[in-house]
């Protein structure tokens, strides 16, 4: 069982980067299904052994994971609030989340989101009340405040380009 958990942990980390919490949950779930009649306590100990093995060989690093996910999400147009929520659900500690969000600005992320969705100055149709409500709703669902959404929706393209250059 112990050699299986090491191999399983290596295989999973080779497939994709994971937090310690995610890997632990995956290893425990797999151990419960793989080994017939195993108790939850034993599955927990096996999964913990896999985590300890990965930590011993420096294969898990939640700080790097949080920084990479934060940078990628900000470029994709996700708000600080949404990034923090996503990292929290993946088991990243609050201090690491706050540290990774230090350089992220909601306005810059919102501009990326607007460009991707053709909102605000990037829209190809004229702004009417229905379109404005749709854009505000999309920004709100993505975790942006009303002030950031209003700023992006109403800014002219020239000011947006100047902000993007900064």
BAFI-3210 file (N, C-alpha, C; in Angstrom, 3 decimals, decimal comma, padded with zeros to 6 digits):
// residues 166
n [1|2|3|4|5|6|7|8|9|10|11|12|13|14|15|16|17|18|19|20|21|22|23|24|25|26|27|28|29|30|31|32|33|34|35|36|37|38|39|40|41|42|43|44|45|46|47|48|49|50|51|52|53|54|55|56|57|58|59|60|61|62|63|64|65|66|67|68|69|70|71|72|73|74|75|76|77|78|79|80|81|82|83|84|85|86|87|88|89|90|91|92|93|94|95|96|97|98|99|100|101|102|103|104|105|106|107|108|109|110|111|112|113|114|115|116|117|118|119|120|121|122|123|124|125|126|127|128|129|130|131|132|133|134|135|136|137|138|139|140|141|142|143|144|145|146|147|148|149|150|151|152|153|154|155|156|157|158|159|160|161|162|163|164|165|166]
n.u [000,816|001,965|003,960|002,303|000,863|002,851|003,607|001,157|000,781|002,954|002,238|-000,188|000,721|002,362|000,556|-000,935|-000,529|-001,047|-002,604|-001,645|-003,857|-005,702|-004,328|-004,159|-006,902|-007,550|-005,848|-006,751|-009,428|-009,040|-007,647|-009,612|-011,365|-009,790|-008,596|-010,165|-012,432|-011,007|-010,424|-011,617|-009,804|-007,363|-007,080|-006,751|-004,299|-002,639|-002,886|-001,780|000,837|001,608|001,507|003,466|005,702|005,804|006,216|008,677|010,329|010,059|007,944|005,497|004,134|002,400|002,517|003,820|001,986|-000,312|000,593|001,044|-001,534|-002,952|-001,743|-002,340|-005,163|-005,724|-004,766|-006,632|-008,864|-010,180|-011,570|-010,114|-011,550|-012,843|-010,632|-009,492|-011,554|-011,575|-009,005|-009,214|-011,134|-009,593|-007,969|-005,866|-004,001|-005,164|-003,322|-001,391|-002,957|-003,601|-001,036|-000,343|-002,114|-001,183|-000,025|-002,095|-004,485|-007,831|-008,905|-007,213|-007,517|-010,248|-010,316|-009,059|-010,991|-013,166|-012,191|-011,980|-014,669|-015,841|-016,904|-017,792|-015,552|-014,724|-016,855|-018,942|-021,386|-023,842|-024,267|-026,979|-029,701|-030,377|-028,102|-026,214|-027,100|-026,701|-023,903|-023,086|-024,154|-022,634|-020,068|-020,517|-021,137|-018,676|-017,288|-016,559|-016,619|-019,268|-018,295|-015,869|-016,831|-018,557|-016,717|-015,122|-017,049|-017,857|-015,582|-013,693|-012,108|-009,523|-008,549|-008,546|-006,618|-004,363|-004,309|-003,852|-001,286|000,207]
n.v [-001,198|001,205|001,663|001,836|004,201|006,133|005,919|006,536|009,166|010,428|009,977|011,438|014,050|014,348|014,541|016,896|020,027|020,191|021,151|020,542|019,791|019,012|016,814|015,103|014,550|013,260|011,007|009,699|009,132|007,455|005,341|004,321|003,272|001,495|-000,453|-003,062|-003,136|-001,450|000,699|004,039|005,435|004,119|004,639|007,381|007,537|006,303|008,095|010,342|009,442|009,452|012,212|013,119|011,896|013,295|015,912|015,578|015,202|017,605|018,085|019,214|022,416|024,791|027,567|028,355|027,209|028,760|031,302|030,888|030,112|032,413|034,427|033,448|033,397|036,126|037,187|036,021|037,402|037,244|038,298|039,595|038,685|036,393|034,821|034,420|032,964|030,636|029,595|029,137|027,095|025,085|024,484|026,132|028,026|030,938|033,023|032,543|032,944|035,682|036,718|035,941|037,461|040,030|041,633|041,893|043,700|044,736|046,356|046,091|043,336|043,318|044,750|042,947|040,942|042,314|042,749|040,130|039,317|041,146|043,546|046,798|049,273|047,629|046,582|045,678|046,542|049,168|050,777|050,060|050,114|047,437|045,998|047,194|046,364|043,615|043,477|044,589|042,639|040,392|041,190|041,397|038,717|037,648|038,596|041,273|044,643|047,116|049,642|049,206|047,767|049,687|051,646|050,361|049,773|052,285|053,717|055,352|053,944|054,942|055,742|053,284|051,869|053,337|052,723|049,968|049,895|050,783]
n.w [000,000|000,725|-001,198|-003,392|-002,845|-003,014|-005,725|-006,899|-006,027|-007,285|-009,957|-010,162|-009,630|-011,782|-013,810|-013,335|-011,605|-008,145|-005,039|-001,634|-000,145|-002,171|-003,320|-001,106|-000,642|-003,063|-003,020|-000,709|-001,385|-003,602|-002,378|-000,695|-002,570|-004,024|-002,316|-000,960|001,721|003,389|006,142|006,876|008,494|008,066|005,349|005,468|006,827|004,930|002,775|004,017|004,285|001,602|001,098|002,887|001,734|-000,718|000,212|001,455|-000,727|-001,938|-003,756|-003,568|-003,393|-002,147|-002,162|-004,568|-006,299|-005,741|-006,564|-009,325|-010,243|-009,552|-011,139|-013,704|-013,638|-013,278|-015,676|-017,309|-016,695|-014,231|-011,122|-008,059|-005,875|-006,892|-007,578|-005,045|-003,816|-005,420|-004,922|-002,197|-002,118|-003,114|-001,080|-000,286|002,033|003,818|004,295|002,306|000,072|000,253|000,029|-002,576|-004,027|-003,915|-006,049|-007,847|-009,616|-009,644|-011,656|-013,906|-014,389|-014,901|-017,273|-018,980|-018,876|-020,008|-022,601|-023,524|-023,451|-025,103|-024,023|-022,696|-023,834|-025,843|-027,091|-029,844|-030,590|-030,168|-026,940|-024,954|-022,560|-021,953|-022,795|-021,147|-018,603|-018,904|-019,172|-016,695|-014,992|-015,748|-014,959|-012,204|-011,518|-011,933|-009,828|-009,580|-008,324|-008,324|-008,903|-010,270|-012,473|-013,607|-014,297|-016,260|-018,196|-019,075|-019,841|-022,415|-025,355|-025,810|-023,294|-022,056|-023,511|-022,742|-020,020|-020,174|-021,219|-019,082]
ca.u [000,000|002,803|004,585|001,234|000,508|003,937|003,470|-000,075|001,035|003,826|001,453|-001,131|001,466|002,894|-000,556|-001,254|-000,094|-002,107|-002,283|-001,532|-005,236|-006,267|-003,656|-004,578|-008,276|-007,536|-005,210|-007,635|-010,577|-008,587|-007,313|-010,873|-011,983|-008,860|-008,368|-011,457|-012,561|-010,088|-011,115|-011,291|-008,615|-006,192|-006,972|-006,196|-002,870|-001,965|-002,821|-000,821|002,163|001,878|001,774|004,776|006,690|005,914|006,842|010,083|011,031|009,733|007,090|004,306|004,431|001,154|002,807|004,038|000,711|-001,178|001,119|000,808|-002,975|-003,366|-001,295|-003,103|-006,547|-005,771|-004,645|-007,878|-009,920|-010,892|-011,392|-009,398|-012,503|-013,046|-009,372|-009,370|-012,528|-011,127|-007,853|-009,696|-011,780|-008,548|-007,258|-004,714|-004,162|-005,562|-002,115|-000,792|-003,859|-003,394|000,301|-000,333|-002,969|-000,591|000,204|-003,239|-005,418|-009,108|-009,158|-006,479|-008,191|-011,553|-010,065|-008,835|-012,293|-013,964|-011,667|-012,325|-016,107|-016,272|-017,707|-017,249|-015,037|-014,427|-018,110|-019,127|-022,735|-024,038|-024,684|-028,341|-029,938|-030,350|-026,694|-025,535|-027,480|-026,045|-022,485|-022,961|-024,413|-021,484|-018,983|-020,881|-020,986|-017,247|-016,725|-016,120|-017,501|-020,030|-017,469|-014,932|-017,623|-019,006|-015,566|-014,731|-018,125|-018,019|-014,332|-013,428|-011,038|-008,223|-008,115|-008,305|-005,301|-003,341|-004,237|-003,259|000,147|000,819]
ca.v [000,000|002,400|001,916|002,260|005,598|006,955|005,918|007,245|010,596|010,883|009,968|012,560|015,306|014,397|014,911|018,309|020,586|020,110|021,584|019,433|019,407|018,279|015,524|014,276|014,092|012,316|009,766|009,040|008,611|006,330|004,233|003,728|002,482|000,483|-001,524|-003,508|-003,304|-000,574|001,656|005,442|005,847|003,595|005,395|008,686|007,350|006,025|009,362|011,195|008,939|009,972|013,655|013,248|011,535|014,413|017,045|015,215|015,377|018,953|017,990|020,018|023,779|025,543|028,968|028,457|026,889|029,932|032,379|030,562|030,168|033,809|035,143|032,947|033,839|037,580|037,399|035,555|038,351|036,928|039,293|039,164|037,935|035,071|034,082|034,019|031,906|029,420|029,057|028,658|025,792|024,109|024,185|027,010|028,804|032,329|033,873|032,359|033,575|037,126|037,001|035,778|038,499|041,351|042,422|041,814|044,816|044,384|047,115|045,448|042,064|043,638|045,131|041,681|040,294|043,078|042,476|038,748|039,202|042,251|044,449|048,134|049,905|046,597|046,059|045,938|047,074|050,337|050,517|050,416|049,706|045,979|045,602|047,671|045,463|042,334|043,622|044,735|041,326|039,518|041,632|041,048|037,268|037,339|039,071|042,670|045,613|047,956|050,780|048,722|047,443|050,947|052,324|049,662|049,862|053,647|054,335|055,301|053,018|055,594|055,650|051,859|051,530|053,957|051,929|048,672|050,094|050,916]
ca.w [000,000|000,812|-002,501|-004,287|-002,607|-003,560|-007,185|-007,234|-005,817|-008,375|-011,193|-010,133|-009,749|-013,139|-014,675|-013,112|-010,335|-007,148|-003,686|-000,675|000,181|-003,312|-003,447|000,017|-000,886|-004,186|-002,574|000,249|-002,134|-004,412|-001,474|-000,240|-003,646|-004,532|-001,351|-000,460|003,165|004,120|007,009|006,570|009,248|007,362|004,094|005,848|007,119|003,659|002,036|004,733|003,922|000,257|001,234|003,534|000,707|-001,667|000,906|001,679|-002,002|-002,405|-004,934|-003,305|-002,970|-002,259|-002,446|-006,016|-006,923|-005,603|-007,400|-010,731|-010,496|-009,447|-012,338|-014,842|-013,505|-013,491|-017,127|-017,923|-016,389|-013,004|-010,065|-006,855|-005,049|-007,486|-007,452|-003,636|-003,562|-006,091|-004,196|-000,894|-002,316|-003,410|000,157|-000,052|003,259|003,625|004,229|000,982|-000,906|000,346|-000,483|-004,032|-004,621|-003,690|-007,255|-008,761|-009,552|-010,247|-012,884|-015,000|-014,673|-015,500|-018,669|-019,695|-018,977|-020,974|-023,937|-023,878|-023,640|-025,977|-023,215|-022,517|-025,049|-026,834|-027,646|-031,263|-030,763|-029,296|-025,564|-024,550|-021,174|-021,850|-022,925|-019,938|-017,513|-019,171|-018,862|-015,245|-014,395|-016,001|-014,074|-010,823|-011,350|-011,932|-008,568|-009,624|-007,665|-009,249|-009,324|-011,294|-013,653|-014,202|-014,890|-017,487|-019,186|-019,594|-020,296|-023,860|-025,745|-025,696|-021,892|-021,784|-024,086|-021,896|-018,794|-020,491|-021,420|-017,754]
c.u [000,857|003,512|003,524|000,937|001,599|003,818|002,238|000,108|001,912|003,069|000,520|-000,415|002,107|001,811|-000,901|-000,768|-001,288|-001,639|-002,184|-002,920|-005,857|-005,652|-004,068|-005,974|-008,319|-006,942|-006,111|-008,825|-010,186|-008,253|-008,580|-011,512|-011,090|-008,727|-009,690|-011,420|-011,634|-010,897|-010,736|-010,038|-007,343|-005,988|-006,376|-004,704|-002,072|-001,804|-001,811|000,611|002,556|002,215|003,153|005,903|006,895|006,559|008,324|010,918|010,698|008,911|005,812|004,735|003,183|001,393|003,010|002,748|-000,205|-000,709|000,842|-000,674|-003,488|-002,975|-002,104|-004,545|-006,682|-005,645|-005,916|-009,056|-010,734|-010,578|-010,613|-010,298|-012,700|-011,782|-009,218|-010,329|-012,081|-009,945|-008,279|-010,357|-010,766|-007,655|-006,026|-004,996|-004,432|-004,350|-001,445|-001,649|-003,632|-002,038|000,325|-001,154|-002,376|-000,476|-000,969|-004,165|-006,697|-009,358|-008,455|-007,121|-009,532|-011,396|-009,803|-010,148|-013,165|-013,490|-012,080|-013,812|-016,685|-017,274|-017,046|-016,753|-014,724|-015,695|-018,274|-020,514|-022,905|-024,578|-026,119|-028,543|-029,866|-028,913|-025,930|-025,841|-026,798|-024,572|-022,253|-023,164|-023,234|-020,305|-019,274|-020,711|-019,525|-016,538|-016,241|-017,130|-018,207|-019,183|-016,481|-015,683|-018,070|-017,879|-015,185|-015,784|-018,187|-016,740|-014,204|-012,198|-009,655|-007,677|-007,801|-006,930|-004,181|-003,187|-003,585|-001,750|000,881|001,001]
c.v [001,258|002,699|002,362|003,744|006,535|007,060|006,691|008,755|011,155|010,965|011,178|013,904|015,455|014,838|016,386|018,746|020,593|020,712|020,344|018,895|018,572|016,891|014,579|013,706|013,045|010,982|008,986|008,406|007,376|005,118|003,536|002,868|001,333|-000,717|-001,890|-003,679|-002,431|000,422|003,079|005,934|005,370|004,331|006,777|008,572|007,075|007,317|010,312|010,759|009,449|011,453|013,875|012,923|012,698|015,635|016,801|015,452|016,715|018,948|018,814|021,394|024,630|027,013|029,183|028,189|028,116|031,077|032,127|030,661|031,608|034,586|034,725|033,452|035,341|037,911|037,000|036,462|038,020|037,972|038,711|038,291|036,519|034,206|033,563|032,878|030,582|028,777|028,492|027,293|024,703|023,841|025,029|027,863|030,273|033,250|033,759|032,994|035,076|037,523|036,911|036,863|039,903|042,192|042,468|043,004|044,433|045,124|046,477|044,119|042,301|044,055|043,893|040,943|040,995|042,820|041,090|038,602|040,267|043,147|045,818|048,718|048,896|046,065|046,511|046,488|048,274|049,939|050,984|049,877|048,186|045,464|045,998|046,757|044,107|042,406|043,770|043,396|040,379|039,900|041,236|039,554|036,850|037,932|040,502|043,572|046,454|049,125|050,374|048,425|048,714|051,686|051,679|049,827|051,245|054,300|054,284|054,440|053,640|055,503|054,219|051,464|052,122|053,165|050,576|048,771|050,208|049,546]
c.w [000,000|-000,504|-003,510|-004,110|-003,119|-005,075|-007,630|-007,090|-006,936|-009,691|-011,252|-010,292|-011,124|-014,130|-014,559|-011,740|-009,377|-005,834|-002,798|-000,332|-000,935|-003,446|-002,326|-000,225|-001,997|-003,772|-001,609|-000,472|-002,946|-003,531|-000,994|-001,324|-004,121|-003,598|-000,671|001,060|003,990|004,961|006,601|007,295|008,559|006,039|004,353|006,116|005,849|002,856|002,684|004,422|002,524|000,280|001,854|002,550|-000,269|-001,031|001,136|000,417|-002,687|-003,700|-004,785|-002,819|-003,197|-002,592|-003,948|-006,769|-006,903|-006,497|-008,881|-011,082|-010,459|-010,697|-013,560|-014,797|-013,743|-014,978|-017,859|-017,615|-015,156|-011,932|-008,898|-005,987|-005,586|-007,365|-006,026|-003,314|-004,179|-005,361|-002,845|-001,045|-002,643|-002,198|000,420|001,181|002,944|003,498|002,865|-000,103|-000,913|-000,233|-002,005|-004,727|-004,505|-004,960|-008,217|-008,534|-010,277|-011,552|-014,082|-015,380|-015,351|-016,961|-019,523|-019,906|-020,022|-022,403|-024,414|-024,188|-024,578|-025,241|-023,200|-023,818|-026,160|-027,506|-029,087|-031,579|-029,839|-027,911|-025,368|-023,132|-020,986|-021,888|-021,667|-018,749|-017,685|-018,783|-017,358|-014,545|-014,564|-015,115|-012,627|-010,578|-011,309|-010,712|-008,556|-008,911|-008,728|-009,748|-010,411|-012,586|-014,364|-014,895|-016,223|-018,578|-019,828|-020,108|-021,818|-024,153|-025,592|-024,273|-021,504|-022,293|-023,253|-020,589|-019,036|-020,687|-020,082|-017,162]
res [x|x|x|x|x|x|x|x|x|x|x|x|x|x|x|x|x|x|x|x|x|x|x|x|x|x|x|x|x|x|x|x|x|x|x|x|x|x|x|x|x|x|x|x|x|x|x|x|x|x|x|x|x|x|x|x|x|x|x|x|x|x|x|x|x|x|x|x|x|x|x|x|x|x|x|x|x|x|x|x|x|x|x|x|x|x|x|x|x|x|x|x|x|x|x|x|x|x|x|x|x|x|x|x|x|x|x|x|x|x|x|x|x|x|x|x|x|x|x|x|x|x|x|x|x|x|x|x|x|x|x|x|x|x|x|x|x|x|x|x|x|x|x|x|x|x|x|x|x|x|x|x|x|x|x|x|x|x|x|x|x|x|x|x|x|x]
***
